[in-house]
Amino acid sequence: MRIYFMGICGTAMGNAALLARAAGHDVLGADKGVYPPMSGVLAAAGIELHEGYDPARLEKIAPDLVVIGNAMSRGNTEVEWLLDTRALRFTSLPAFLHDVVLQNRRNIVVAGTHGKTTTTSLAAFLLREAGRDPGFLIGGVPQDPPMGSHLGAESDPFVIEGDEYDSAFFDKRSKFIHYRPHIAVLNNLEFDHADIFRDLIDVQRTFTHFSRIVPRNGFIVLNGDDLNLQALGAMGWTQVVRVGVGAGCDARIVDFSESAAGAQFTLCWRGQVWAHVKWSQPGIFNARNAAMAATAAGLALDAGNPMSLSLAPLAKFRGVKRRQELLWSTKTLTVIEDFGHHPTALAETLQSFRARFPGAILTAVFEPRSNTARVKTLQTAFMQALALADEIYIGAIDRPEKLREEERLDPAAIVQQLAAQGLVGYYSPSNPALLAQLVENTLKADQNGVRKPRLVAFFTNGSFDGIISGFVAAAKATAS
């Protein structure tokens, strides 16, 4: 089959195109900008890439199937041509994965507001380390396993990141509804994606729909500490396994501790010690990600005893790019980039930083970029999370013209509230101006006297207009 991907250079679309290529299909695609790193990976796999969208070109190519990415919308020239002519068959990415990749597999689908990419990576990594050949599709850039997608053996599980966001402009169901879970991992549940969900109850509704397609011989691996997941009810149509720190959990995390040397914890399965884990991944949230991944992967291999899966490989797990990724470090300055864009993620990461960098000045630099971060819905929660830092810089709201003024997050108000708590806060509607202020207040100020060590942490799910690399360049110049 000849398959054409619209928006092929996105992480999910590109990795799905690679899966289709590995399955023996003739694959090509287009994007408004053919950009790295995905463009290089696709070209190396022999996938034909086109810059921009052109209905005449698409008509000439005449593929058997067009996969329309989630970023595509009405007004796109190729979308309009497809709808006008009905000349070619088209589908969404999740529906394509359902039909072409997941149909005959025993799938582990990792869902939740936070930690999906890391938990998916961990499950795939542990299965590979156990000598199996799982398939996987990861919505980020993992270091372990060393690629974002792999078809794997049909006899082994397929691990996929299950997003609750909608599937396409013509399919408003959550993506994970398409993914045929045999084991559903419910990491956590909070209100997010304010552009498509009305409230927390609306999010819980789609998670309930997802849980109802787990077969009775499958499993729901549930965060047993999450009250919003507990509100979903008993889910008696399948087997439910609880993971967490609480006494009622089947897989229980005990004795967690964290310091500059790393983190450690013990994982128990129904009262028996499964493993003592010492690793480099920070925070109790990553310990929970590991416990969820290990339980799901272990149950996939042995439904009666997940402890047959060795957790020794966790000691060498390197994590995922842009998840607390170290960019620069000296005796007095550490610079980290993190994908955090929800108040809970920011708060948990900042708390972890306190344990890992004791005594350091903690500077948080936040870009309100996601569709939830751009609006006022969680403004108080963002203020409370950022208050865990010593200094707070808030950058420009992404695409402010798309929101009414009364809808938008109010960074100036957040800074004012932080100042009332005795914290130092800055806001600029210009990211380049924010960078200049950050350099002036940190790098240049530190040159003028002896200061305590400082950690500068950038939080964004986008590019932050390049100011992260700009700050790192300035730090290197200052150090030289």
N, C-alpha and C positions, 0 to 999 in steps of 0.2 A: 504494500500500500504506500502511496506517495502522500506524505503528511506535511502540511504547511502550518507553521506556528506564527501567530501574530503577537509580537512583543517577546520575541525569542531570547533577547539578552537579559531578561529578568531572571533572578536566581531560580525560582520555581519552574518557569517556562523552559529555561535553558537546560536544567537538569532533566525535565521530562522529555525534552527533545533528545537528549543523550540516551535515555532509557529506550525511546522508540527506535533510535538508531541501533542500539545493542540488540533489540528484538528483531532486527533484520529489515526494518522499514526504510524507505527512501525519504530522508528528512531534509527540509529546508525551511526558511522563515525570514521574517523581516522585523525591523524595529526602527523607531524614529531616530535612534542613534545606535549604530553598531559599535559597542564600547566594551573595553576589557573590565573585569577579567574573563567574563563569560564568552566574549567574542573569540578570544584566542583558543579556549577549550573547545568550542563548537567547531571552529575551523580545523583544528587538529584532528577532530573526529570525522572530518570529511563532510560536514554539514554546510550547505550553500546558504550564504547570508546576503540579504538585500537591505540597503539603506533606505528608510522611509517607506511610505505606503503608496501603492500605485494600482488601481483597479485594472488597468489595461494589462499590466504585467501579470497580475494574479490570474486574469482570464486566460492569458497565454500559457501560464504554467499549468493551469487546470489540474490541481491536486485532487486526490480522491477524498481528502478530508481537510478542513481548516479548523485548527484549534485556536479559539479566540481567548486571549489572556484577560485576566481580571482588570487590567489597566485600560482596556479598550472600552469605548463608549460610543453612543450615537454621535454622529458627526464625523467619525473617522471615515475616510473615503472608501476604504476597502469594506468596512462594515456596511456602509450604505449601499454599495454595489451588491454585496451578498444578499442583503434584504430585498433590494429592488428586483434582482434577477432570479433569485433562488436557483442559480446555476450550479452551485456547489454545496455539498453537505458540510455543515459546520457544527461545532460542539464547544462546550466549555472545557477548561483544563481538568477540573475534577471529574467530569463525566468521561473524558478521554481516559484518564487513569483508571477509572472503574472498568471500562470496557476492554482496554488493551493491556493493562499491567496487573490489576488487582483481582481480576475475575476468578482465577483458580488458585489464589494464594491464601495462606492463613496469616492474616494481616494483624500487625500490632500498630494501632493508631494512637498517637500521642496527642492529647488535647489539653487545653488549659489556657488561662490568661497569661501565665508566665512559664518560662522554662521549657517550652516545647522543643526548640531547636537543640538545646543541650541534652535533654532527656532522650530525644530521638537518636542523637549521635551516640550517647552512652549505650543505649540498647543495641544498636548496630555494632558498635565497637566490642561489647562484651560477647555477642554472638560470634563475631569473627575470631576473637581471641579464644573462644571455645572450640574452634576448628570447624565451624559451620560457615555456609556461604549465603548469608541472608541478602535479600534485596533491600534497598532503602532509598528514600527520597527525603533529603534534609533541606529545610528552607533557609539555610545560611551557608557559611563557609567553614566546615569543620576541619580541625587538624587531625582528629582521630574519629572515624576513619579518614583516610587522606583524600577523599573525594566526596562530592555532595550527592551522588546518585550511583546506583549499581543495580543491575537487574537480578543478579544472584541466581541460585538454584531454585526451581519450582518446588522442590521438596522442603525447602527451608522457609522460615517466616519472611515476610516483607514488612519493614518498619517504615512508617510514614508519618510525617508531621501533619496533624489534623487541625487545621485552622477553622475557627467558628465564623470567619468573615464570609461574605457571600461569594457565590461561584462565578458569576458573570453578570453583565448588565441585563441579560435575559433570563437569568436563573438566580433568584435571590435566596435560595436555600444555602445554609452553611456548607462550606466545602466538605467538612468531615462526613456529612450525610452520604456522600458518594463512596466512601472508602471501605465499605464492607468489613467492619472490624470483627476479628475473632477475639482479640484482646483489646479493650479500650482502656487507655490510661487517662484518668482524669486528674491532672496535676493540681489544679486549683480553679477557682471560679470567682471572678469579680466583674464589675461593670466596666466595659471597655467598648471601643468602636461606636462612639456616640453618634456617628453618622448613619448607622443602620439599626442599632438597637435603642429602644425607647428608655429602658431602665434595666435594673438587675433582674427583675422577673422575666423580662423578655430574653435575656441571655440564658437564664436557667431553663427556659422553655426549649431553646434549641439544644442545650445539653441533654435534656430529657429525651428529646427526639433521637439524638445520637445514641444514647444508652439503650434505647428500645430496639435497636437493630443488632445488638450483640446476641449471638445465639446462646441457647441454654447450655451448650457444652463449651462455651467460651468463658471469658472472665472480664469483669470490670475491676481494674486496679485503681483504687480510689484514695485520694489524700484524706486520711481519717481525721485530720486536725482541722479541716476546712468546713466551717459552719455553712457556707453557701452551697457546698456540695451535699452536706448532710440533709439540707432542705429538699433535695431531690427525692428523698424517700428511700424505701427499702430495695427497690429494683429486684424483686423476687423472681423475675423471669430468667436470671442467669446467676452465675457465681460471682460474689463480690468479695474482694480481698482489700483490706485496709492497710495503708502504709502511713507512718508518721512517728511522732514522739509520744503520743498518748498511750495509756496503759491498755486500751482496747484494740490496738492495732495488731494485725497479723504479722506484718514486717515492721519492727520497731527500731527506731534510731535512739541509741542511748549513749551517754557519756560524750556528747559532742563538745569539742574545744577547738579554739582557733588562736593562732598567734602569728608573729612574723615568720615563723618557720613553716607554717602551713596549717592544715586542718586535719582532725582525726575524729573518728567515731566508731562505735560498734553497731553492727546490724544484726538483729535477732529475728528468727522466724519461729513464731508460736512458742516462745520461751527458750528456744535453743540458739546458741551463738552461731551465726552464719559466718561472719567475718569481722575482723578488726581492720579498719581502713585508715591508712595514712596517705594523704594525697595533696596535690598542690591547688586543687580547686577551692575557692573561698566560700565561706558562708554556710549557714544551716540550710539555706535554700538549695544549694548545690548538693549537699548531703542528701536532701530529700529527693532531688532529681535522680541521684545515683540509686537510691533505694527503690524509687518507682521503676526506673529502667531495669534494675537487676531483678526485681520481682516479676515484671512482665516477661523479660527474656527467659528467666528461669522457668516460669510456668509454660512458656512456649515449648521448651525442651522437655519438661517433665511436669505434667499437670498435677502430680501428687506431691512433688518435693522440689521446689525451686532451688533449694540449697545445693543441688548437684552442679549448679553454675558457679564456677570460681570467680571471686571478686578480686583476686590478687592483681589482675591487670589494671585496676583502677589507679594503682600507684604511678602508672606511666601515662595516664590519660592527660592529653594536652589541651582539651577544651575546644572552643569555637572562636573564630575570629570575631572581633568587636564585642566580645563578652569579657569585660574587665581586661582588655588587652593592654599589656605594657608597651608604651611607645618610646619612653625615654626615662632613664634613671641615673642619678648621681647621688652623692652622699646627702645633698640638700634638697633635691628636687626629683619627684616621681610624677610622670604624666601617664594617665590611663584613659583609654576610650571605652565607653560602655554603651550598649544598645538600649539601655533603660529609657522608657518613655511613659511609664505608668507610675503613680505615686508609690505603690507597694514595692515595685522593683527598685526605685530610687532609694526608699527607706532601708530596705534590706541590704542593699549594696553599701550604703553609707555606714550602716552599723557594722558591717564586715570590715570596712576600711579602718574603723576605730580600733578594732582588735588587731589588724595586721600592721597598722602604722601608728603605734602608740606614741603620743606626744607630738605628732605632726600637725601642722596647720592644714585643715581639710578645706579645699577650695572646690566647690561644685559649680560647673558651667553647664547650663541646661538650655536646649533648644526646644521650644514648643512646636513640634512638627507633626505629630500624629493627629488624626482626626479627633481624638479625645483630648489631647493636650492643648489643642488650639482653642478649645471652648471653655466656658466657665464651670461646667458641670462638676469637675473635680478640683476646682481652684483651691479650696481649703485644704484638701488632702495633699496637693502639690506643695502648698506653703508649709504644712507640717513635716513633710518628708524633707524638703530642702533645709528646714531649720536644724536638721541633724548635722549640717556642715558648719564650719566657722565663717566662711565667706561664700557668698552666692552671687553668681552672674547669670542673668537670664537674657537670652538672645531674642532676635526678631521672631515674631509669630509667622509661621510659614503660610503663604497665600492668604493674608489678612483680608484682601478684597473679596474673597469668597464668603465672608461671614459678615453678618450685621454687627455693628459696633457693640450692641448690648449682649451679643452672643459670645464675643471673644473673651479669651482669658485676659486678665488684667495684670500683667507683670508689674506695673508700677505699684499697684495696690499690694501685691505680694511683698515687694521690696520694702514698702512702708511698714507692713505688719512685722516683717523680720527685723527691721530697725528698732521697732518698739520692744523687741525681745533682746536687744543688745547685740544683734548680729549685723555683720557688714554685708550690704546687698547693693547690686548694680543692675540696671536694666538699660538696654539700648535697642531701639527699633532698627539699628543697622549693625549687622554682624561684624563687618570690618571695624567699625567704631568700638564694638565690644572687645574685639581682639586687641586694639590699641590700648584700651583701658586696662585689660588683663595684663598685658606685657608691662605697662607702666607700674601697676600696683604690685606685681609679683617679681618679675625678673629684674627690673631696674631697681625696685625698692630693696631687693635682697642684696644687690651689689653695694648698697650704701651702708650696710652694717651687718653684724652677725645676726642671723635669724634662725629660728627653729626649722627643722626639715619641713618641707611642704609637699603635699600631694594635690595635684590638680587633676580633677576627674571631669571629663567631658561626657555628657549624657545626650545622645541623639539617636534616632532611628533613620537619619539621613546624612547629608554631607556637611551640614552646619556651614555651608558656603565656603568650605575650605579653611576655616579658621583653626581647625585642629592641627593640620599639617603646618600652618603658619606659625602657630605657637611653638610647636616642636622645633621648627627651623630657628626661631628666635632663641629658644632655650639652648640649642646646640651652639649658636653664634655667641651667646653670652658665656658659655662654658669654655669656648676655645681661646 
